[in-house]
């Protein structure tokens, strides 16, 4: 399942996927099925590898963190996905699942508390159909790690 937020992100680089976005997608494409992997295409992949555009700043360190701007998932949308849609994982074409200006990382906390992984920096989401692709996500297991590199592929059915 792919939700596209390109137009909203154009207006607000720190846009956060909302419950309304999810419900609107559902009205057009059907309810997100339980155990689905939900991918959010913000069109941020088109900005790669320009760090300033992709991250909202080319500064690093504490100064850079204050200036980060990129889309994410609103905490209320994360709660909705956990409780109402029972998703298996989420992925975005951004550096994080919380928006760039986040300091509390609430979406991370909500999803990870329920053992729902978040895939970051996912490439080529613009090439996927809205529905029907099979996603295979193969993480590198790192003992006692809180994250790691991921090889993610999509199998797209023939038309």
N, C-alpha and C positions, 0 to 999 in steps of 0.2 A: 504494500500500500504506500502510495506517495502523495503527500499533500504539498502543493506548491504555494509559496508565499511571496514570490518575486515582486509583485506589484506593491505589497505592503512594506516590504523591506526597502524598496526604492524610496518610499516616503520616510522611513525611520530605520536607520541602520541597526538600531538596538531593538528591533521589533521582536516580540515574543509570541510564538504560536499560542492562540487562545482556545478556550472551550468552544467559542463561536466558530472559529475556523474548522474545528473538528466536526461540529454539528453540521455546518454548511457543506463540508465535504461529504458527510453522510447522506444528506438530502439528495445530493447529486449522484453519488456512487454507491450508496448502501452503507450500512453500519460496518465499522471496522470489526472484523471477526476476532473472537478470543484467540489468543496465542499468535497473533500476527506480529510481524516486525513492521513498525511504522517508520518510514523515512520522510524527512522534511527537506524539500528542495527549496532553498532560499535564494538560489542563483549565486551564492557566494563562491561556488567552484569556478565561476567565470572570472573571478578576481585573482585567482591563484596564478602565478607565484608572487604577485605584487604585495609584499607584506603590509605596506601602508594601507592599501585598499582592503585587503582581506581581513586584517586584524583591527583596522581603524587607526592604526598608528605604526610608525616604524621605530618608535622609541622602545627601549628595553628596560628591564629592571622595574623598580618601584614607580618611576615616572611613566613608564610604558603601561603598567597595569592600570593606572588611573585613567588612561586615555583609550583603553580598549573599546571598540565598538563593533559588534557583530550580533546577528540574530540568535535567538535561542527558543526555549520552551518555557512558557509561563508556569510557575508552580501550580496554579489552579488547573491548568491543562494537564500537568503531570499527574495530579491527584485524580482527575477525571479519567485519564488513560489507565491508571492503576486499578481504580475501583469500578468504573463503568465499562471499560473495554478490555481489561485483563490482557494487555499487550505482553509480548515476550521480550521485546527490545525496541529501542528507538535509535535512529541515526540521523545526522545532519551533515551538511556540507560546510560546517563552520568549525572553528577551533574548540568549541565547547558546547554542551547542551544547555547551560545557563547562558543568558545574553552577556555580551562583553562587559557591561557595567555592573554586573552582579558582584556583590561582596559577601553574600550569605550562601550562595550556591544551593538554594532551596530545592531546585529541580533535581540536582544531583542527589541530594539527601533523600528526597521522596522516592525516586526511582531505585536508588541503590539499597535503601532500607528494605525494599521488596524484592531485591536480587534481580532487578531489571537493568541490564547493561545499556549503556549509552555509547554509540559509535560516533566518533568525531572525525572531521576531515574526510568524509565519504565523497569520493570523486564520481563524476558522471551521472549524478542523479537526474540530470536533465534528459538523459537518454533512456530512462526507464518509463514504461507505461504506468499509468495511474494505479492499475490493478493487474494482477496476473503473473507478475514475476516471482520466481522462487529465489529467496535470498539465502545464501550460505555464508555464514560468518565464522571464520576460523581464527580464534585468538591464540596468541603465543602464551602459554601458561608460565607464569613467573611465580615461584614459590613465595608466599606471603606478600605478593604484590597487590596493589590496588588497581592496576591497569596494565595494559601492554599493547604492543602492536597487534593489528588485526588484518587479516587477509579476508576481504569481503568480495563476493562475486554474486552476480545476478544471472539467473537463467531465464531468458525471455521466451515465452512460447511462440511457435510459428503461427502466423495468421492464416 
